[in-house]
């Protein structure tokens, strides 16, 4: 038992506390206000909720896709609206990180300090605009060929896994800024990181099993590998990670997942 004056435990210790941790992180990663006030636990102590938050985003996008696909029959319209729904729910949080990261890492021959300075500039440059435009176009093109039920499953899987992979750079690298979101996230344990990624992979695998065993294995593996590679590539250039680069890793993972699914799920 803890008294009212005791500090909160370092991580949730009951089901109700894990639910509260989910609500806190869902409130941060989306525009849906499920919790008020500052988080009780840092992200590093509640990493297993990340794939669940991602699955929720994918569920909303997937429902839009399935409904529009069923009513209008147009894969492209359903895909555009589904991608738009995910962006709306998350307030373009990860897309903004992708754009800032592309602006900072796109030019050749810059020192790490200059790259970080560019990434902090709120204005989007050529690399950032192109990164967002190409990523959105690729996602829409991949989703457009799916049936309603397939797109529904793929979207949940892609969003769950891509949020889970955010855990990797928190473990492997250090935040490059003393005052950024990376510092607030904290340093996780190995077990929590691999549990979060394992949950993301499991959700994706189970959702894709009905589409073929090969793609159910390949899509999560390729997407997770792409996220890890991206995190390492970024860290080599700026010395670690920032909140923006975590968003870029999520976007890369999600996009690769959709591409592999589009290539190998039978039509």
KAGI-V798306 format. One record per residue. N is the residue number from 0. RES is the residue in three letters. PSI is psi in degrees with one decimal (none if undefined). OMEGA is omega as a letter, one per 40 degrees, with the letter a starting at -180 (none if undefined). BURIAL is I if it has 24 or more other ideal C-beta (glycine too) atoms within 12 Angstrom, else O. Layout:
N/RES/PSI/OMEGA/BURIAL, N/RES/PSI/OMEGA/BURIAL
//
This chain:
0/UNK/143.7/i/O, 1/UNK/145.4/i/O, 2/UNK/163.9/a/O, 3/UNK/-26.1/a/O, 4/UNK/-9.1/a/O, 5/UNK/148.5/i/O, 6/UNK/154.2/i/O, 7/UNK/152.2/i/O, 8/UNK/157.6/a/O, 9/UNK/-16.7/i/O, 10/UNK/158.9/i/I, 11/UNK/142.7/a/I, 12/UNK/3.4/i/O, 13/UNK/167.2/a/O, 14/UNK/-43.4/a/O, 15/UNK/-37.3/i/O, 16/UNK/-35.3/i/O, 17/UNK/-35.6/i/O, 18/UNK/-42.3/i/O, 19/UNK/-38.6/i/I, 20/UNK/-40.4/i/I, 21/UNK/-44.4/a/I, 22/UNK/-39.8/i/I, 23/UNK/-48.0/a/I, 24/UNK/-33.3/i/I, 25/UNK/-37.0/i/I, 26/UNK/-33.7/i/I, 27/UNK/-45.6/a/I, 28/UNK/-9.7/i/I, 29/UNK/176.3/i/I, 30/UNK/6.4/i/O, 31/UNK/117.1/a/O, 32/UNK/97.6/i/O, 33/UNK/-13.6/a/O, 34/UNK/143.2/i/O, 35/UNK/151.9/i/O, 36/UNK/176.6/a/O, 37/UNK/151.0/i/O, 38/UNK/144.5/i/I, 39/UNK/-33.7/a/I, 40/UNK/142.1/i/I, 41/UNK/158.7/a/I, 42/UNK/-37.2/a/I, 43/UNK/-23.3/a/I, 44/UNK/-6.4/a/I, 45/UNK/30.6/a/I, 46/UNK/-34.9/a/I, 47/UNK/-15.9/i/I, 48/UNK/-15.0/a/I, 49/UNK/-50.9/i/I, 50/UNK/-26.7/i/I, 51/UNK/-42.5/i/I, 52/UNK/-45.5/i/I, 53/UNK/-41.2/i/I, 54/UNK/-35.5/i/I, 55/UNK/-41.7/i/I, 56/UNK/-45.1/i/I, 57/UNK/-34.1/i/I, 58/UNK/-45.5/i/I, 59/UNK/-45.6/i/I, 60/UNK/-39.5/a/I, 61/UNK/-37.1/i/I, 62/UNK/-42.7/i/I, 63/UNK/-45.7/a/I, 64/UNK/-49.7/a/I, 65/UNK/-40.6/a/I, 66/UNK/-47.8/a/O, 67/UNK/-38.7/i/I, 68/UNK/-40.0/a/I, 69/UNK/-34.6/a/O, 70/UNK/-52.1/a/O, 71/UNK/-24.5/a/O, 72/UNK/-9.2/a/O, 73/UNK/116.6/i/O, 74/UNK/-37.7/a/I, 75/UNK/-42.4/i/I, 76/UNK/-45.0/i/O, 77/UNK/-40.8/a/I, 78/UNK/-44.6/i/I, 79/UNK/-45.0/a/I, 80/UNK/-35.0/i/I, 81/UNK/-45.4/i/I, 82/UNK/-39.9/i/I, 83/UNK/-37.5/i/I, 84/UNK/-43.5/i/I, 85/UNK/-40.9/i/I, 86/UNK/-40.9/a/I, 87/UNK/-45.6/a/O, 88/UNK/-40.7/a/I, 89/UNK/1.6/a/I, 90/UNK/30.5/a/O, 91/UNK/30.8/a/I, 92/UNK/-48.9/a/I, 93/UNK/-33.1/i/I, 94/UNK/-38.4/i/I, 95/UNK/-41.5/i/I, 96/UNK/-39.4/i/I, 97/UNK/-45.6/a/I, 98/UNK/-46.0/a/I, 99/UNK/-40.1/i/I, 100/UNK/-42.8/i/I, 101/UNK/-40.3/i/I, 102/UNK/-39.5/a/I, 103/UNK/-35.5/a/I, 104/UNK/-11.5/a/I, 105/UNK/-49.4/a/I, 106/UNK/149.9/i/O, 107/UNK/153.3/i/O, 108/UNK/22.1/i/O, 109/UNK/145.5/i/O, 110/UNK/158.0/a/O, 111/UNK/-37.9/a/O, 112/UNK/-40.2/i/O, 113/UNK/-37.7/i/O, 114/UNK/-43.2/i/I, 115/UNK/-36.6/i/I, 116/UNK/-42.5/i/O, 117/UNK/-41.5/a/I, 118/UNK/-25.5/i/I, 119/UNK/-12.2/i/O, 120/UNK/125.3/a/O, 121/UNK/-15.8/i/O, 122/UNK/138.6/i/O, 123/UNK/135.0/i/I, 124/UNK/-170.9/a/O, 125/UNK/-46.6/a/O, 126/UNK/-40.2/a/I, 127/UNK/-43.9/i/I, 128/UNK/-44.9/i/O, 129/UNK/-39.0/a/O, 130/UNK/-45.2/i/I, 131/UNK/-46.0/a/I, 132/UNK/-46.6/a/O, 133/UNK/-40.2/a/O, 134/UNK/-46.4/i/I, 135/UNK/-42.5/a/I, 136/UNK/-42.0/i/O, 137/UNK/-44.6/i/I, 138/UNK/-46.2/a/I, 139/UNK/-43.6/a/I, 140/UNK/-38.2/i/O, 141/UNK/-44.7/a/I, 142/UNK/-29.3/a/I, 143/UNK/-26.5/a/I, 144/UNK/-6.3/a/I, 145/UNK/152.5/i/I, 146/UNK/171.2/a/I, 147/UNK/-46.0/a/I, 148/UNK/-38.5/i/O, 149/UNK/-45.5/i/I, 150/UNK/-37.9/i/I, 151/UNK/-50.0/a/I, 152/UNK/-42.8/a/I, 153/UNK/-40.2/a/I, 154/UNK/-43.2/i/I, 155/UNK/-45.0/a/I, 156/UNK/-45.6/a/I, 157/UNK/-42.5/a/I, 158/UNK/-36.8/i/I, 159/UNK/-48.4/a/I, 160/UNK/-42.2/a/I, 161/UNK/-32.8/i/I, 162/UNK/-36.6/a/I, 163/UNK/-37.2/a/I, 164/UNK/-18.7/i/I, 165/UNK/-26.1/a/I, 166/UNK/-29.4/a/I, 167/UNK/-53.2/a/I, 168/UNK/-25.8/i/I, 169/UNK/-33.1/i/I, 170/UNK/-44.7/a/I, 171/UNK/-25.9/a/I, 172/UNK/177.7/a/I, 173/UNK/153.1/i/O, 174/UNK/140.9/a/I, 175/UNK/-13.6/i/I, 176/UNK/140.1/i/I, 177/UNK/-10.2/a/O, 178/UNK/16.8/a/O, 179/UNK/-178.5/i/I, 180/UNK/-26.8/i/I, 181/UNK/-39.1/i/I, 182/UNK/-39.6/a/O, 183/UNK/-27.2/a/O, 184/UNK/-31.4/i/I, 185/UNK/177.5/a/I, 186/UNK/117.2/a/I, 187/UNK/170.1/i/I, 188/UNK/158.8/i/O, 189/UNK/-44.9/a/O, 190/UNK/-42.6/a/O, 191/UNK/-38.1/i/I, 192/UNK/-49.2/a/I, 193/UNK/-26.7/i/I, 194/UNK/-44.2/i/I, 195/UNK/-47.5/i/I, 196/UNK/-39.8/i/I, 197/UNK/-39.8/i/I, 198/UNK/-41.7/i/I, 199/UNK/-44.1/i/I, 200/UNK/-42.1/a/I, 201/UNK/-43.8/i/I, 202/UNK/-46.2/a/I, 203/UNK/-43.7/a/I, 204/UNK/-45.9/a/I, 205/UNK/-38.9/a/O, 206/UNK/-27.8/a/I, 207/UNK/-6.3/a/I, 208/UNK/-36.0/i/O, 209/UNK/-11.6/a/O, 210/UNK/-1.0/i/I, 211/UNK/135.5/a/O, 212/UNK/-38.2/a/O, 213/UNK/-49.7/a/O, 214/UNK/-28.7/i/I, 215/UNK/-29.2/i/I, 216/UNK/-44.6/a/O, 217/UNK/-45.1/a/I, 218/UNK/-50.2/i/I, 219/UNK/-39.3/a/I, 220/UNK/-46.2/a/I, 221/UNK/-40.9/a/I, 222/UNK/-44.3/i/I, 223/UNK/-41.1/i/I, 224/UNK/-39.4/i/I, 225/UNK/-40.1/i/I, 226/UNK/-43.0/i/I, 227/UNK/-45.1/i/I, 228/UNK/-43.2/a/O, 229/UNK/-44.7/a/I, 230/UNK/-41.4/i/I, 231/UNK/-41.9/i/O, 232/UNK/-42.9/i/O, 233/UNK/-45.6/a/I, 234/UNK/-33.5/i/I, 235/UNK/-26.4/a/O, 236/UNK/-25.7/a/I, 237/UNK/-1.7/i/I, 238/UNK/11.8/i/O, 239/UNK/-138.4/a/I, 240/UNK/161.5/i/I, 241/UNK/174.7/i/I, 242/UNK/-36.8/i/I, 243/UNK/-43.6/a/I, 244/UNK/-27.2/i/I, 245/UNK/-40.0/i/I, 246/UNK/-38.7/i/I, 247/UNK/-40.1/i/I, 248/UNK/-42.6/i/I, 249/UNK/-45.1/a/I, 250/UNK/-41.6/i/I, 251/UNK/-43.8/a/I, 252/UNK/-46.7/i/I, 253/UNK/-43.8/a/I, 254/UNK/-44.8/i/I, 255/UNK/-39.3/i/I, 256/UNK/-46.8/a/I, 257/UNK/-37.8/i/I, 258/UNK/-47.4/i/I, 259/UNK/-41.9/i/I, 260/UNK/-41.9/a/I, 261/UNK/-34.7/a/I, 262/UNK/-31.1/a/O, 263/UNK/-7.2/i/I, 264/UNK/125.7/a/I, 265/UNK/143.0/a/O, 266/UNK/none/none/O
//
